[in-house]
Amino acid sequence: MKWTDDDPPADEILQARLRAKYYGAQVITYRHFVLKILEHSAAKTSKPGEQISSEFKTGIAVPSINSNATRPEDFDPKVLEYAKKCIRALIKSTTAFYGVGDPTQDRLIVTNIWGTAHA
């Protein structure tokens, strides 16, 4: 059950599901940063010190986008790193099942088709 990001898609259903869940968790973790970049590029109305969520614990630093930033180079490097991780995880979670079976011969059976299609 070990793999690296460079490995080809798993050829067994359990390995594919594990990878899809793992990358899905990364997407949930980092999607905020992609959203903030998209919002910034669309509206450029970010508010300094904007609270992400009231559920965060105190003392945890979360990188933010400077409202005066006009280029990606102006963003906090951590924001860009987390956004890249999210996009990479989005791709990996949607391609996790590519190695399971031959689509012309086999029918892939999943338990939650809506969740899988949404991913």
N, CA, C and O atoms as CSV, one atom per row, in Angstrom:
chain,resi,resn,atom,element,x,y,z
A,1,MET,N,N,0.805,-1.193,0.000
A,1,MET,CA,C,0.000,0.000,0.000
A,1,MET,C,C,0.856,1.268,0.000
A,1,MET,O,O,0.355,2.350,0.306
A,2,LYS,N,N,2.118,1.145,-0.335
A,2,LYS,CA,C,2.976,2.317,-0.457
A,2,LYS,C,C,2.984,2.766,-1.909
A,2,LYS,O,O,2.949,1.946,-2.826
A,3,TRP,N,N,3.029,4.072,-2.106
A,3,TRP,CA,C,3.159,4.609,-3.450
A,3,TRP,C,C,3.731,6.007,-3.377
A,3,TRP,O,O,3.752,6.641,-2.322
A,4,THR,N,N,4.189,6.469,-4.513
A,4,THR,CA,C,4.645,7.849,-4.627
A,4,THR,C,C,3.764,8.543,-5.660
A,4,THR,O,O,3.027,7.890,-6.399
A,5,ASP,N,N,3.846,9.850,-5.704
A,5,ASP,CA,C,3.026,10.609,-6.652
A,5,ASP,C,C,3.375,10.288,-8.103
A,5,ASP,O,O,2.561,10.508,-8.999
A,6,ASP,N,N,4.572,9.773,-8.336
A,6,ASP,CA,C,5.007,9.465,-9.697
A,6,ASP,C,C,4.602,8.070,-10.159
A,6,ASP,O,O,4.763,7.742,-11.334
A,7,ASP,N,N,4.081,7.246,-9.257
A,7,ASP,CA,C,3.668,5.887,-9.626
A,7,ASP,C,C,2.481,5.928,-10.579
A,7,ASP,O,O,1.671,6.852,-10.524
A,8,PRO,N,N,2.375,4.924,-11.456
A,8,PRO,CA,C,1.185,4.853,-12.316
A,8,PRO,C,C,-0.049,4.520,-11.474
A,8,PRO,O,O,0.085,4.069,-10.337
A,9,PRO,N,N,-1.251,4.737,-12.024
A,9,PRO,CA,C,-2.464,4.414,-11.260
A,9,PRO,C,C,-2.484,2.957,-10.809
A,9,PRO,O,O,-1.965,2.078,-11.497
A,10,ALA,N,N,-3.083,2.710,-9.655
A,10,ALA,CA,C,-3.156,1.355,-9.091
A,10,ALA,C,C,-3.999,0.459,-9.985
A,10,ALA,O,O,-4.930,0.919,-10.646
A,11,ASP,N,N,-3.656,-0.839,-9.995
A,11,ASP,CA,C,-4.426,-1.778,-10.805
A,11,ASP,C,C,-5.377,-2.629,-9.958
A,11,ASP,O,O,-6.080,-3.488,-10.487
A,12,GLU,N,N,-5.396,-2.393,-8.664
A,12,GLU,CA,C,-6.325,-3.086,-7.767
A,12,GLU,C,C,-7.278,-2.062,-7.161
A,12,GLU,O,O,-6.881,-0.942,-6.840
A,13,ILE,N,N,-8.527,-2.454,-7.009
A,13,ILE,CA,C,-9.573,-1.527,-6.580
A,13,ILE,C,C,-9.318,-0.939,-5.190
A,13,ILE,O,O,-9.563,0.248,-4.973
A,14,LEU,N,N,-8.832,-1.745,-4.254
A,14,LEU,CA,C,-8.599,-1.227,-2.902
A,14,LEU,C,C,-7.477,-0.197,-2.878
A,14,LEU,O,O,-7.568,0.814,-2.182
A,15,GLN,N,N,-6.425,-0.456,-3.637
A,15,GLN,CA,C,-5.345,0.526,-3.725
A,15,GLN,C,C,-5.838,1.809,-4.387
A,15,GLN,O,O,-5.488,2.910,-3.960
A,16,ALA,N,N,-6.641,1.663,-5.420
A,16,ALA,CA,C,-7.176,2.840,-6.108
A,16,ALA,C,C,-8.068,3.650,-5.172
A,16,ALA,O,O,-7.987,4.879,-5.156
A,17,ARG,N,N,-8.906,2.990,-4.401
A,17,ARG,CA,C,-9.782,3.695,-3.464
A,17,ARG,C,C,-8.982,4.408,-2.384
A,17,ARG,O,O,-9.302,5.538,-2.014
A,18,LEU,N,N,-7.938,3.749,-1.876
A,18,LEU,CA,C,-7.093,4.361,-0.852
A,18,LEU,C,C,-6.430,5.627,-1.398
A,18,LEU,O,O,-6.397,6.661,-0.731
A,19,ARG,N,N,-5.909,5.528,-2.608
A,19,ARG,CA,C,-5.271,6.701,-3.211
A,19,ARG,C,C,-6.294,7.817,-3.439
A,19,ARG,O,O,-6.013,8.984,-3.164
A,20,ALA,N,N,-7.457,7.465,-3.933
A,20,ALA,CA,C,-8.489,8.475,-4.183
A,20,ALA,C,C,-8.891,9.164,-2.886
A,20,ALA,O,O,-9.067,10.382,-2.864
A,21,LYS,N,N,-9.038,8.403,-1.807
A,21,LYS,CA,C,-9.381,9.000,-0.507
A,21,LYS,C,C,-8.253,9.911,0.004
A,21,LYS,O,O,-8.501,11.002,0.519
A,22,TYR,N,N,-7.032,9.443,-0.148
A,22,TYR,CA,C,-5.879,10.227,0.301
A,22,TYR,C,C,-5.815,11.556,-0.435
A,22,TYR,O,O,-5.684,12.611,0.185
A,23,TYR,N,N,-5.909,11.502,-1.760
A,23,TYR,CA,C,-5.837,12.733,-2.537
A,23,TYR,C,C,-7.082,13.596,-2.325
A,23,TYR,O,O,-6.993,14.822,-2.372
A,24,GLY,N,N,-8.217,12.986,-2.097
A,24,GLY,CA,C,-9.428,13.738,-1.780
A,24,GLY,C,C,-9.273,14.526,-0.497
A,24,GLY,O,O,-9.741,15.660,-0.399
A,25,ALA,N,N,-8.615,13.929,0.493
A,25,ALA,CA,C,-8.359,14.640,1.756
A,25,ALA,C,C,-7.419,15.817,1.528
A,25,ALA,O,O,-7.582,16.871,2.142
A,26,GLN,N,N,-6.435,15.642,0.645
A,26,GLN,CA,C,-5.543,16.761,0.333
A,26,GLN,C,C,-6.300,17.892,-0.356
A,26,GLN,O,O,-6.056,19.067,-0.081
A,27,VAL,N,N,-7.210,17.537,-1.246
A,27,VAL,CA,C,-8.011,18.552,-1.931
A,27,VAL,C,C,-8.793,19.366,-0.912
A,27,VAL,O,O,-8.807,20.595,-0.978
A,28,ILE,N,N,-9.443,18.695,0.026
A,28,ILE,CA,C,-10.222,19.387,1.049
A,28,ILE,C,C,-9.319,20.275,1.897
A,28,ILE,O,O,-9.716,21.375,2.283
A,29,THR,N,N,-8.121,19.810,2.187
A,29,THR,CA,C,-7.192,20.563,3.015
A,29,THR,C,C,-6.712,21.841,2.335
A,29,THR,O,O,-6.623,22.889,2.974
A,30,TYR,N,N,-6.402,21.757,1.039
A,30,TYR,CA,C,-5.761,22.873,0.352
A,30,TYR,C,C,-6.682,23.672,-0.571
A,30,TYR,O,O,-6.234,24.666,-1.141
A,31,ARG,N,N,-7.923,23.291,-0.740
A,31,ARG,CA,C,-8.781,23.972,-1.715
A,31,ARG,C,C,-9.051,25.438,-1.370
A,31,ARG,O,O,-9.337,26.237,-2.261
A,32,HIS,N,N,-8.964,25.788,-0.121
A,32,HIS,CA,C,-9.174,27.175,0.295
A,32,HIS,C,C,-8.206,28.115,-0.433
A,32,HIS,O,O,-8.582,29.220,-0.824
A,33,PHE,N,N,-6.970,27.672,-0.611
A,33,PHE,CA,C,-5.960,28.538,-1.214
A,33,PHE,C,C,-6.213,28.731,-2.705
A,33,PHE,O,O,-5.970,29.814,-3.239
A,34,VAL,N,N,-6.695,27.704,-3.375
A,34,VAL,CA,C,-7.065,27.853,-4.787
A,34,VAL,C,C,-8.245,28.816,-4.897
A,34,VAL,O,O,-8.263,29.687,-5.767
A,35,LEU,N,N,-9.218,28.658,-4.022
A,35,LEU,CA,C,-10.379,29.547,-4.030
A,35,LEU,C,C,-9.968,30.995,-3.808
A,35,LEU,O,O,-10.459,31.892,-4.492
A,36,LYS,N,N,-9.080,31.226,-2.867
A,36,LYS,CA,C,-8.644,32.590,-2.579
A,36,LYS,C,C,-7.898,33.202,-3.767
A,36,LYS,O,O,-8.068,34.387,-4.053
A,37,ILE,N,N,-7.085,32.420,-4.453
A,37,ILE,CA,C,-6.385,32.927,-5.633
A,37,ILE,C,C,-7.389,33.272,-6.725
A,37,ILE,O,O,-7.276,34.315,-7.368
A,38,LEU,N,N,-8.365,32.402,-6.934
A,38,LEU,CA,C,-9.389,32.665,-7.952
A,38,LEU,C,C,-10.217,33.900,-7.605
A,38,LEU,O,O,-10.505,34.727,-8.470
A,39,GLU,N,N,-10.596,34.018,-6.336
A,39,GLU,CA,C,-11.353,35.192,-5.907
A,39,GLU,C,C,-10.540,36.467,-6.097
A,39,GLU,O,O,-11.057,37.491,-6.543
A,40,HIS,N,N,-9.267,36.385,-5.750
A,40,HIS,CA,C,-8.401,37.559,-5.875
A,40,HIS,C,C,-8.255,37.975,-7.332
A,40,HIS,O,O,-8.327,39.161,-7.653
A,41,SER,N,N,-8.050,37.002,-8.213
A,41,SER,CA,C,-7.861,37.353,-9.615
A,41,SER,C,C,-9.158,37.839,-10.247
A,41,SER,O,O,-9.120,38.629,-11.191
A,42,ALA,N,N,-10.301,37.386,-9.748
A,42,ALA,CA,C,-11.580,37.793,-10.328
A,42,ALA,C,C,-12.037,39.151,-9.801
A,42,ALA,O,O,-12.533,39.976,-10.568
A,43,ALA,N,N,-11.879,39.384,-8.530
A,43,ALA,CA,C,-12.449,40.606,-7.946
A,43,ALA,C,C,-11.401,41.576,-7.409
A,43,ALA,O,O,-11.625,42.787,-7.387
A,44,LYS,N,N,-10.274,41.055,-6.983
A,44,LYS,CA,C,-9.223,41.872,-6.368
A,44,LYS,C,C,-9.782,42.730,-5.237
A,44,LYS,O,O,-9.480,43.918,-5.120
A,45,THR,N,N,-10.609,42.088,-4.408
A,45,THR,CA,C,-11.193,42.804,-3.276
A,45,THR,C,C,-10.935,42.071,-1.968
A,45,THR,O,O,-11.763,42.121,-1.059
A,46,SER,N,N,-9.794,41.389,-1.860
A,46,SER,CA,C,-9.473,40.694,-0.622
A,46,SER,C,C,-9.348,41.699,0.510
A,46,SER,O,O,-8.840,42.803,0.313
A,47,LYS,N,N,-9.803,41.327,1.674
A,47,LYS,CA,C,-9.712,42.195,2.845
A,47,LYS,C,C,-8.541,41.736,3.707
A,47,LYS,O,O,-8.458,40.551,4.029
A,48,PRO,N,N,-7.638,42.628,4.089
A,48,PRO,CA,C,-6.523,42.232,4.941
A,48,PRO,C,C,-7.021,41.703,6.287
A,48,PRO,O,O,-7.938,42.266,6.886
A,49,GLY,N,N,-6.423,40.646,6.738
A,49,GLY,CA,C,-6.790,40.076,8.024
A,49,GLY,C,C,-8.130,39.375,8.026
A,49,GLY,O,O,-8.719,39.171,9.088
A,50,GLU,N,N,-8.623,39.004,6.860
A,50,GLU,CA,C,-9.920,38.331,6.775
A,50,GLU,C,C,-9.865,37.005,7.531
A,50,GLU,O,O,-8.922,36.232,7.360
A,51,GLN,N,N,-10.846,36.746,8.348
A,51,GLN,CA,C,-10.924,35.518,9.126
A,51,GLN,C,C,-11.398,34.385,8.224
A,51,GLN,O,O,-12.432,34.506,7.567
A,52,ILE,N,N,-10.660,33.301,8.189
A,52,ILE,CA,C,-11.028,32.158,7.355
A,52,ILE,C,C,-12.193,31.408,7.968
A,52,ILE,O,O,-13.184,31.124,7.294
A,53,SER,N,N,-12.076,31.095,9.223
A,53,SER,CA,C,-13.131,30.372,9.909
A,53,SER,C,C,-12.983,30.623,11.402
A,53,SER,O,O,-11.869,30.746,11.913
A,54,SER,N,N,-14.090,30.697,12.083
A,54,SER,CA,C,-14.023,30.915,13.526
A,54,SER,C,C,-13.655,29.635,14.263
A,54,SER,O,O,-13.448,29.659,15.476
A,55,GLU,N,N,-13.572,28.521,13.547
A,55,GLU,CA,C,-13.269,27.245,14.187
A,55,GLU,C,C,-11.780,26.978,14.303
A,55,GLU,O,O,-11.388,25.994,14.930
A,56,PHE,N,N,-10.925,27.832,13.711
A,56,PHE,CA,C,-9.495,27.617,13.806
A,56,PHE,C,C,-9.007,27.901,15.218
A,56,PHE,O,O,-9.538,28.769,15.911
A,57,LYS,N,N,-7.998,27.166,15.629
A,57,LYS,CA,C,-7.405,27.379,16.942
A,57,LYS,C,C,-6.507,28.602,16.895
A,57,LYS,O,O,-5.947,28.933,15.849
A,58,THR,N,N,-6.374,29.262,18.016
A,58,THR,CA,C,-5.507,30.433,18.071
A,58,THR,C,C,-4.049,29.991,17.979
A,58,THR,O,O,-3.689,28.882,18.371
A,59,GLY,N,N,-3.230,30.884,17.453
A,59,GLY,CA,C,-1.798,30.597,17.368
A,59,GLY,C,C,-1.390,29.856,16.105
A,59,GLY,O,O,-0.212,29.541,15.940
A,60,ILE,N,N,-2.316,29.570,15.219
A,60,ILE,CA,C,-1.991,28.883,13.971
A,60,ILE,C,C,-1.944,29.930,12.870
A,60,ILE,O,O,-2.921,30.638,12.628
A,61,ALA,N,N,-0.799,30.020,12.206
A,61,ALA,CA,C,-0.632,31.015,11.147
A,61,ALA,C,C,-1.070,30.435,9.810
A,61,ALA,O,O,-0.629,29.353,9.423
A,62,VAL,N,N,-1.928,31.146,9.114
A,62,VAL,CA,C,-2.396,30.732,7.798
A,62,VAL,C,C,-1.955,31.792,6.813
A,62,VAL,O,O,-2.271,32.968,6.997
A,63,PRO,N,N,-1.219,31.402,5.752
A,63,PRO,CA,C,-0.791,32.417,4.796
A,63,PRO,C,C,-1.984,33.034,4.089
A,63,PRO,O,O,-2.996,32.369,3.866
A,64,SER,N,N,-1.863,34.306,3.739
A,64,SER,CA,C,-2.957,34.993,3.070
A,64,SER,C,C,-2.418,35.723,1.849
A,64,SER,O,O,-1.208,35.848,1.663
A,65,ILE,N,N,-3.337,36.202,1.026
A,65,ILE,CA,C,-2.969,36.922,-0.178
A,65,ILE,C,C,-3.051,38.414,0.110
A,65,ILE,O,O,-4.064,38.909,0.602
A,66,ASN,N,N,-1.987,39.112,-0.199
A,66,ASN,CA,C,-1.949,40.562,-0.040
A,66,ASN,C,C,-2.941,41.172,-1.027
A,66,ASN,O,O,-2.918,40.829,-2.209
A,67,SER,N,N,-3.794,42.051,-0.574
A,67,SER,CA,C,-4.815,42.643,-1.435
A,67,SER,C,C,-4.212,43.510,-2.534
A,67,SER,O,O,-4.875,43.782,-3.535
A,68,ASN,N,N,-2.954,43.954,-2.364
A,68,ASN,CA,C,-2.293,44.777,-3.381
A,68,ASN,C,C,-1.519,43.945,-4.398
A,68,ASN,O,O,-0.924,44.497,-5.323
A,69,ALA,N,N,-1.520,42.630,-4.237
A,69,ALA,CA,C,-0.777,41.758,-5.149
A,69,ALA,C,C,-1.401,41.815,-6.546
A,69,ALA,O,O,-2.619,41.734,-6.707
A,70,THR,N,N,-0.542,41.955,-7.532
A,70,THR,CA,C,-1.022,41.993,-8.914
A,70,THR,C,C,-0.478,40.842,-9.741
A,70,THR,O,O,-1.012,40.539,-10.809
A,71,ARG,N,N,0.576,40.197,-9.262
A,71,ARG,CA,C,1.191,39.081,-9.975
A,71,ARG,C,C,1.358,37.916,-9.018
A,71,ARG,O,O,1.410,38.119,-7.805
A,72,PRO,N,N,1.444,36.695,-9.538
A,72,PRO,CA,C,1.670,35.540,-8.654
A,72,PRO,C,C,2.939,35.669,-7.821
A,72,PRO,O,O,3.016,35.115,-6.724
A,73,GLU,N,N,3.932,36.393,-8.327
A,73,GLU,CA,C,5.181,36.579,-7.572
A,73,GLU,C,C,4.954,37.400,-6.303
A,73,GLU,O,O,5.759,37.345,-5.374
A,74,ASP,N,N,3.869,38.155,-6.265
A,74,ASP,CA,C,3.555,38.984,-5.098
A,74,ASP,C,C,2.859,38.191,-3.986
A,74,ASP,O,O,2.738,38.676,-2.861
A,75,PHE,N,N,2.409,36.991,-4.295
A,75,PHE,CA,C,1.706,36.173,-3.300
A,75,PHE,C,C,2.707,35.545,-2.343
A,75,PHE,O,O,3.878,35.364,-2.677
A,76,ASP,N,N,2.239,35.221,-1.168
A,76,ASP,CA,C,3.039,34.469,-0.212
A,76,ASP,C,C,3.402,33.126,-0.863
A,76,ASP,O,O,2.514,32.453,-1.385
A,77,PRO,N,N,4.664,32.720,-0.848
A,77,PRO,CA,C,5.059,31.459,-1.486
A,77,PRO,C,C,4.294,30.244,-0.944
A,77,PRO,O,O,4.062,29.278,-1.671
A,78,LYS,N,N,3.912,30.296,0.319
A,78,LYS,CA,C,3.144,29.180,0.896
A,78,LYS,C,C,1.774,29.054,0.234
A,78,LYS,O,O,1.292,27.942,0.020
A,79,VAL,N,N,1.142,30.180,-0.089
A,79,VAL,CA,C,-0.167,30.149,-0.751
A,79,VAL,C,C,-0.043,29.434,-2.088
A,79,VAL,O,O,-0.862,28.576,-2.418
A,80,LEU,N,N,0.980,29.788,-2.855
A,80,LEU,CA,C,1.179,29.154,-4.156
A,80,LEU,C,C,1.515,27.680,-4.004
A,80,LEU,O,O,1.044,26.854,-4.785
A,81,GLU,N,N,2.323,27.341,-3.008
A,81,GLU,CA,C,2.674,25.943,-2.771
A,81,GLU,C,C,1.429,25.125,-2.429
A,81,GLU,O,O,1.248,24.028,-2.957
A,82,TYR,N,N,0.579,25.639,-1.563
A,82,TYR,CA,C,-0.639,24.921,-1.182
A,82,TYR,C,C,-1.617,24.815,-2.346
A,82,TYR,O,O,-2.295,23.799,-2.498
A,83,ALA,N,N,-1.692,25.856,-3.165
A,83,ALA,CA,C,-2.566,25.799,-4.343
A,83,ALA,C,C,-2.072,24.745,-5.327
A,83,ALA,O,O,-2.874,24.017,-5.912
A,84,LYS,N,N,-0.769,24.661,-5.512
A,84,LYS,CA,C,-0.205,23.640,-6.400
A,84,LYS,C,C,-0.483,22.242,-5.859
A,84,LYS,O,O,-0.806,21.330,-6.620
A,85,LYS,N,N,-0.356,22.075,-4.546
A,85,LYS,CA,C,-0.654,20.775,-3.943
A,85,LYS,C,C,-2.109,20.400,-4.171
A,85,LYS,O,O,-2.419,19.237,-4.428
A,86,CYS,N,N,-3.001,21.375,-4.079
A,86,CYS,CA,C,-4.419,21.113,-4.291
A,86,CYS,C,C,-4.685,20.688,-5.729
A,86,CYS,O,O,-5.398,19.713,-5.968
A,87,ILE,N,N,-4.123,21.406,-6.673
A,87,ILE,CA,C,-4.358,21.079,-8.080
A,87,ILE,C,C,-3.773,19.709,-8.418
A,87,ILE,O,O,-4.396,18.929,-9.139
A,88,ARG,N,N,-2.587,19.415,-7.905
A,88,ARG,CA,C,-1.983,18.099,-8.121
A,88,ARG,C,C,-2.864,17.007,-7.518
A,88,ARG,O,O,-3.056,15.955,-8.127
A,89,ALA,N,N,-3.396,17.255,-6.326
A,89,ALA,CA,C,-4.262,16.276,-5.666
A,89,ALA,C,C,-5.582,16.103,-6.416
A,89,ALA,O,O,-6.112,14.994,-6.480
A,90,LEU,N,N,-6.121,17.191,-6.985
A,90,LEU,CA,C,-7.333,17.090,-7.792
A,90,LEU,C,C,-7.113,16.148,-8.971
A,90,LEU,O,O,-7.951,15.293,-9.259
A,91,ILE,N,N,-5.997,16.311,-9.640
A,91,ILE,CA,C,-5.689,15.448,-10.784
A,91,ILE,C,C,-5.511,14.006,-10.333
A,91,ILE,O,O,-6.071,13.089,-10.933
A,92,LYS,N,N,-4.735,13.809,-9.282
A,92,LYS,CA,C,-4.468,12.444,-8.802
A,92,LYS,C,C,-5.735,11.758,-8.296
A,92,LYS,O,O,-5.905,10.556,-8.498
A,93,SER,N,N,-6.627,12.506,-7.639
A,93,SER,CA,C,-7.845,11.865,-7.118
A,93,SER,C,C,-8.779,11.466,-8.248
A,93,SER,O,O,-9.500,10.476,-8.128
A,94,THR,N,N,-8.782,12.217,-9.343
A,94,THR,CA,C,-9.673,11.853,-10.451
A,94,THR,C,C,-9.078,10.785,-11.346
A,94,THR,O,O,-9.817,10.114,-12.067
A,95,THR,N,N,-7.771,10.606,-11.323
A,95,THR,CA,C,-7.146,9.561,-12.145
A,95,THR,C,C,-6.796,8.315,-11.342
A,95,THR,O,O,-6.165,7.402,-11.875
A,96,ALA,N,N,-7.187,8.258,-10.087
A,96,ALA,CA,C,-6.829,7.130,-9.225
A,96,ALA,C,C,-7.355,5.796,-9.740
A,96,ALA,O,O,-6.736,4.758,-9.508
A,97,PHE,N,N,-8.480,5.809,-10.431
A,97,PHE,CA,C,-9.097,4.562,-10.900
A,97,PHE,C,C,-8.715,4.203,-12.335
A,97,PHE,O,O,-9.216,3.212,-12.867
A,98,TYR,N,N,-7.849,4.974,-12.968
A,98,TYR,CA,C,-7.511,4.730,-14.370
A,98,TYR,C,C,-6.844,3.380,-14.620
A,98,TYR,O,O,-6.942,2.846,-15.724
A,99,GLY,N,N,-6.176,2.824,-13.626
A,99,GLY,CA,C,-5.479,1.552,-13.818
A,99,GLY,C,C,-6.312,0.326,-13.506
A,99,GLY,O,O,-5.840,-0.796,-13.687
A,100,VAL,N,N,-7.541,0.509,-13.040
A,100,VAL,CA,C,-8.375,-0.620,-12.614
A,100,VAL,C,C,-9.206,-1.121,-13.788
A,100,VAL,O,O,-10.133,-0.449,-14.239
A,101,GLY,N,N,-8.864,-2.310,-14.275
A,101,GLY,CA,C,-9.654,-2.955,-15.322
A,101,GLY,C,C,-9.547,-2.286,-16.678
A,101,GLY,O,O,-8.979,-1.203,-16.823
A,102,ASP,N,N,-10.106,-2.960,-17.659
A,102,ASP,CA,C,-10.165,-2.471,-19.025
A,102,ASP,C,C,-11.566,-1.944,-19.269
A,102,ASP,O,O,-12.521,-2.721,-19.227
A,103,PRO,N,N,-11.727,-0.634,-19.526
A,103,PRO,CA,C,-13.076,-0.078,-19.660
A,103,PRO,C,C,-13.885,-0.677,-20.815
A,103,PRO,O,O,-15.112,-0.576,-20.825
A,104,THR,N,N,-13.210,-1.297,-21.785
A,104,THR,CA,C,-13.949,-1.935,-22.884
A,104,THR,C,C,-14.410,-3.336,-22.516
A,104,THR,O,O,-15.279,-3.899,-23.182
A,105,GLN,N,N,-13.838,-3.899,-21.466
A,105,GLN,CA,C,-14.160,-5.269,-21.062
A,105,GLN,C,C,-14.847,-5.366,-19.701
A,105,GLN,O,O,-15.747,-6.183,-19.506
A,106,ASP,N,N,-14.411,-4.524,-18.763
A,106,ASP,CA,C,-14.871,-4.611,-17.381
A,106,ASP,C,C,-15.731,-3.404,-17.015
A,106,ASP,O,O,-15.542,-2.300,-17.525
A,107,ARG,N,N,-16.671,-3.650,-16.122
A,107,ARG,CA,C,-17.489,-2.555,-15.591
A,107,ARG,C,C,-17.026,-2.282,-14.166
A,107,ARG,O,O,-17.086,-3.165,-13.311
A,108,LEU,N,N,-16.572,-1.079,-13.915
A,108,LEU,CA,C,-16.106,-0.703,-12.588
A,108,LEU,C,C,-17.306,-0.481,-11.689
A,108,LEU,O,O,-18.186,0.320,-12.004
A,109,ILE,N,N,-17.343,-1.187,-10.576
A,109,ILE,CA,C,-18.452,-1.066,-9.635
A,109,ILE,C,C,-17.973,-0.250,-8.443
A,109,ILE,O,O,-17.022,-0.625,-7.758
A,110,VAL,N,N,-18.642,0.860,-8.208
A,110,VAL,CA,C,-18.323,1.700,-7.053
A,110,VAL,C,C,-19.548,1.828,-6.189
A,110,VAL,O,O,-20.672,1.710,-6.676
A,111,THR,N,N,-19.345,2.069,-4.912
A,111,THR,CA,C,-20.461,2.096,-3.983
A,111,THR,C,C,-21.239,3.410,-4.021
A,111,THR,O,O,-22.447,3.422,-3.784
A,112,ASN,N,N,-20.566,4.498,-4.313
A,112,ASN,CA,C,-21.220,5.792,-4.314
A,112,ASN,C,C,-20.917,6.500,-5.625
A,112,ASN,O,O,-19.980,7.294,-5.707
A,113,ILE,N,N,-21.703,6.214,-6.639
A,113,ILE,CA,C,-21.424,6.745,-7.964
A,113,ILE,C,C,-21.480,8.259,-7.997
A,113,ILE,O,O,-20.724,8.881,-8.742
A,114,TRP,N,N,-22.362,8.875,-7.204
A,114,TRP,CA,C,-22.469,10.333,-7.200
A,114,TRP,C,C,-21.231,10.975,-6.596
A,114,TRP,O,O,-20.745,11.991,-7.091
A,115,GLY,N,N,-20.730,10.384,-5.537
A,115,GLY,CA,C,-19.507,10.904,-4.936
A,115,GLY,C,C,-18.310,10.723,-5.853
A,115,GLY,O,O,-17.455,11.602,-5.958
A,116,THR,N,N,-18.260,9.573,-6.517
A,116,THR,CA,C,-17.155,9.315,-7.441
A,116,THR,C,C,-17.230,10.260,-8.639
A,116,THR,O,O,-16.209,10.791,-9.076
A,117,ALA,N,N,-18.426,10.468,-9.168
A,117,ALA,CA,C,-18.590,11.371,-10.307
A,117,ALA,C,C,-18.279,12.800,-9.901
A,117,ALA,O,O,-17.700,13.554,-10.683
A,118,HIS,N,N,-18.658,13.183,-8.683
A,118,HIS,CA,C,-18.379,14.535,-8.208
A,118,HIS,C,C,-16.880,14.763,-8.087
A,118,HIS,O,O,-16.387,15.849,-8.389
A,119,ALA,N,N,-16.151,13.734,-7.641
A,119,ALA,CA,C,-14.692,13.856,-7.509
A,119,ALA,C,C,-14.072,14.136,-8.853
A,119,ALA,O,O,-12.853,14.273,-8.954
